[in-house]
Amino acid sequence: MSDPIKPFRQPWNLVEHEESFAVVDASNTALALVYFEEESGRRSSMKRLSREDARRFASQVVKLPELLEELREHRAARDAPA
């Protein structure tokens, strides 16, 4: 039998590195890396986001656990017997 799936520990946080933003959980496990490039010419050839776009994107990933909890609560309220 396989091990049960363990959720990533909350809260999730955003950590800035030299060329990326990392989304990490409470145990500092990297869940996502969003790379950016400041120089527009290199950004285009490397197909990377601008620093601000990468920060915005990673910030939204950090919010996923809260959004999923809100969705679960909404569905539970909707499906509850009247």
KOLVO-123111 format. One record per residue (C-alpha): residue number from 1; x, y, z. Coordinates in nm, 2 decimals. Example, Ala and Ser with C-alpha at 12.3 -4.5 7.8 and 13.67 -1.06 7.14 Angstrom:
BEGIN
+-----+--------+--------+--------+
: num :      X :      Y :      Z :
+-----+--------+--------+--------+
:   1 :   1.23 :  -0.45 :   0.78 :
:   2 :   1.37 :  -0.11 :   0.71 :
+-----+--------+--------+--------+
REM end
This chain:
BEGIN
+-----+--------+--------+--------+
: num :      X :      Y :      Z :
+-----+--------+--------+--------+
:   1 :   0.00 :   0.00 :   0.00 :
:   2 :   0.13 :   0.34 :  -0.09 :
:   3 :   0.20 :   0.62 :   0.17 :
:   4 :  -0.09 :   0.87 :   0.21 :
:   5 :  -0.05 :   1.20 :   0.04 :
:   6 :   0.08 :   1.46 :   0.28 :
:   7 :  -0.02 :   1.82 :   0.22 :
:   8 :   0.23 :   2.09 :   0.20 :
:   9 :   0.25 :   2.27 :   0.54 :
:  10 :   0.10 :   2.61 :   0.56 :
:  11 :   0.16 :   2.90 :   0.56 :
:  12 :   0.31 :   2.93 :   0.21 :
:  13 :   0.55 :   3.22 :   0.17 :
:  14 :   0.73 :   3.40 :  -0.11 :
:  15 :   1.11 :   3.42 :  -0.11 :
:  16 :   1.30 :   3.63 :  -0.36 :
:  17 :   1.62 :   3.50 :  -0.51 :
:  18 :   1.86 :   3.65 :  -0.76 :
:  19 :   1.67 :   3.54 :  -1.07 :
:  20 :   1.35 :   3.39 :  -0.93 :
:  21 :   1.08 :   3.39 :  -0.67 :
:  22 :   1.02 :   3.07 :  -0.47 :
:  23 :   0.70 :   2.97 :  -0.31 :
:  24 :   0.79 :   2.77 :   0.00 :
:  25 :   0.58 :   2.59 :   0.26 :
:  26 :   0.62 :   2.62 :   0.64 :
:  27 :   0.90 :   2.36 :   0.64 :
:  28 :   1.09 :   2.56 :   0.37 :
:  29 :   1.02 :   2.31 :   0.09 :
:  30 :   1.02 :   2.48 :  -0.24 :
:  31 :   0.68 :   2.43 :  -0.41 :
:  32 :   0.73 :   2.65 :  -0.71 :
:  33 :   1.00 :   2.87 :  -0.87 :
:  34 :   0.90 :   3.16 :  -1.10 :
:  35 :   1.20 :   3.29 :  -1.29 :
:  36 :   1.24 :   3.65 :  -1.41 :
:  37 :   1.49 :   3.86 :  -1.61 :
:  38 :   1.54 :   4.23 :  -1.57 :
:  39 :   1.70 :   4.30 :  -1.91 :
:  40 :   1.43 :   4.31 :  -2.18 :
:  41 :   1.64 :   4.16 :  -2.46 :
:  42 :   1.75 :   3.87 :  -2.25 :
:  43 :   1.40 :   3.83 :  -2.11 :
:  44 :   1.26 :   3.78 :  -2.46 :
:  45 :   1.53 :   3.52 :  -2.57 :
:  46 :   1.51 :   3.34 :  -2.24 :
:  47 :   1.13 :   3.35 :  -2.24 :
:  48 :   1.11 :   3.47 :  -1.88 :
:  49 :   0.88 :   3.71 :  -1.71 :
:  50 :   0.97 :   4.06 :  -1.59 :
:  51 :   1.05 :   4.08 :  -1.22 :
:  52 :   0.72 :   4.24 :  -1.13 :
:  53 :   0.51 :   3.99 :  -1.34 :
:  54 :   0.70 :   3.70 :  -1.17 :
:  55 :   0.64 :   3.85 :  -0.83 :
:  56 :   0.27 :   3.89 :  -0.90 :
:  57 :   0.23 :   3.54 :  -1.04 :
:  58 :   0.42 :   3.38 :  -0.74 :
:  59 :   0.21 :   3.59 :  -0.50 :
:  60 :  -0.11 :   3.44 :  -0.65 :
:  61 :   0.04 :   3.09 :  -0.60 :
:  62 :   0.10 :   3.17 :  -0.23 :
:  63 :  -0.28 :   3.24 :  -0.20 :
:  64 :  -0.39 :   2.90 :  -0.33 :
:  65 :  -0.44 :   2.72 :   0.00 :
:  66 :  -0.67 :   3.00 :   0.12 :
:  67 :  -0.86 :   3.00 :  -0.21 :
:  68 :  -0.91 :   2.63 :  -0.20 :
:  69 :  -1.04 :   2.65 :   0.16 :
:  70 :  -1.29 :   2.92 :   0.06 :
:  71 :  -1.40 :   2.70 :  -0.23 :
:  72 :  -1.45 :   2.40 :   0.01 :
:  73 :  -1.65 :   2.61 :   0.25 :
:  74 :  -1.87 :   2.75 :  -0.03 :
:  75 :  -1.94 :   2.40 :  -0.16 :
:  76 :  -2.02 :   2.27 :   0.18 :
:  77 :  -2.26 :   2.55 :   0.25 :
:  78 :  -2.42 :   2.51 :  -0.09 :
:  79 :  -2.46 :   2.13 :  -0.05 :
:  80 :  -2.58 :   2.14 :   0.32 :
:  81 :  -2.94 :   2.03 :   0.37 :
:  82 :  -3.17 :   2.32 :   0.42 :
+-----+--------+--------+--------+
REM end
